[in-house]
Amino acid sequence: MAVNVATLPRDPEALQAIILEQDRRIEQLERYLHQFRRWQLGVKSERIHPAQLLLEFAGQIESAPSQESPASRAASGVDTRAADEFRPSCP
């Protein structure tokens, strides 16, 4: 809906009334759209609880490969000899 600025009233109260009417109409259309979507798609039965998203994120962190260097693991007291046995030898 295009608005011609030349045809708008100059009175601030009249402009406020126009804005309020448009806001009311937008809210009404949003309600109609919500009802239509509900009618078309049905009630959304599957909802994800926010805690489930955190569980998935935590699982990704735990399964991510460690970014520690061998020197920092050695300094922390982690035994790296077993891991060294499986590394291919380079010439």
Contacts in CASP RR format, 6 or more apart in sequence:
PFRMAT RR
TARGET T0000
AUTHOR 0000-0000-0000
METHOD contacts of the structure
MODEL  1
MAVNVATLPRDPEALQAIILEQDRRIEQLERYLHQFRRWQLGVKSERIHP
AQLLLEFAGQIESAPSQESPASRAASGVDTRAADEFRPSCP
8 15 0 8 1.000
8 18 0 8 1.000
9 15 0 8 1.000
9 18 0 8 1.000
68 76 0 8 1.000
70 80 0 8 1.000
73 80 0 8 1.000
74 80 0 8 1.000
END
